[in-house]
């Protein structure tokens, strides 16, 4: 490791400033959306009393889940001792913190009373998994922050393994908590499953690594730093494993539901006749988010090209968004079973019918603002911290791995 | 803090007692028919009572929604930006048996569960259950996260989607917070012994009462005819019971 040199970026080039400005535009748009939603109330969004969590939650949960997954690379280096990944650990930790910040920003700014954030920080109902998540998110910032310190400061470097292990355990608990937000809901048929907790852990591995790879490609390419195939190939193989594992969990979840007669309705809705949700499941999650990335990373010919690997990561992200849209919105759109299946029923409050939802521009602006905030933080951190190695060519890393 | 002399206290009790006796004599025919006792304002809510409703679907007249309009009127709910976002604390659900074709309708509101999922999931504790079984939202610490709306098996809760004006003084409501049927808590605490929906029902299909009082009409009717809980499989022990289907 001695001949590995980490440097910050100059951050004065027009391209860099333009990139920050580009993210800034999205941040501005998100701010406008937030102010408008707070001022007018949530009726201007697509969300309503049936679909209570909408597009902002798809973005927020995607970013929060991806945050813990983005820490994978650092964890593999610190906890499992794979030195090949160590040069990328700093970027991994910063990206993790940045993604969590972006996701939480969206979640908080969507609250009906965002001005009462201090209430959420000071009043805790410890039976609520949501309250536990608030503690887990804050703890993640603290622990990953300390972990990053052990990586940046040679005087405390000896604690890196301890900090890395703590961060690894914490991130597993965090994603378990995020999955349990849905897993603990007894009211709706799409949720109410212990499987959602480990499923979210696997989703985090996959989403987080996909985002990490894209950020890594961009950071190395745009700063003119060599990035060898060795580390890229290891990462793309890992991405393939995570995508396959995601598919496995999804398959087990749906097969289990298909075995239960009482859940045939929700399964038929998602898999066969749910309109947009069925389309998003098969085309988004399965074809775009699973099959195509697997082909791109495992077929010998395309997997040699960095473009194909980058494309696979983009598809994993798009498929992941589709997956979360189906889980979050589809799960709410399917009617709550108020009465036994023997009865059919209707009301002015949309009982017994599929709830309609179309995301408003405000929700999308807010969600994209969260993504922009995450990337803005990473870009800015690259300027103020020494996060990237100068050179990650194969000849340099191969001797150490 | 108590600067009153024993004589003051004596005079206060005597005066209070005399007024109460006079009021009792005057109003007795109207008031004492009610089986529900008013709780003195300085006495905390206790679990001696478990307030609830009994709904007889056989009496719920087809096409009638007077309970809904009475609730809206009592609590100041007005149409705003359409049915998808307007709060509905009580709604009429029309039901049909797929196998027999039997049809009926019934009002559905917050079921005031003994183990309310909305209270379990609320991160700040804004959703809470009073000792007497009434499930409420503390609008001062509700952050509008809507997790309770995700958790409620009865879809009983609404978010206030817009700025409100002219709220009722006894019913604080506000943009960005979640709300639902309060079992007319202001009327219960006032000792009215009923709710707006129960009062308004021309068929007396809705009966308010104390489930803990074995002598109350609601308990007697439940003992006699039984009652059904919506989503009884969830084991939430609802305070609202149904008869007739």
Interface residues (C-beta under 8 A of the other chain):
Chain A: X38 X40 X41 X42 X43 X48 X49 X50 X52 X53 X111 X112 X113 X114 X116 X117 X119 X120 X123 X124 X125 X127 X128 X129 X130 X131 X133 X134 X181 X184 X185 X186 X187 X188 X332 X336 X337 X338 X339 X342 X343 X344 X345 X346 X347 X348 X349 X350 X351 X356
Chain B: X80 X81 X82 X83 X84 X85 X86 X87 X88 X91 X92 X93 X94 X95 X96 X97 X98 X99 X108 X117 X119 X120 X121 X122 X123 X124 X125 X126 X141 X142 X143 X144 X145 X146 X147 X149 X150 X151 X152 X153 X154 X155 X157 X158 X159 X160 X161 X162 X163 X175 X176 X177 X178 X230 X231 X234
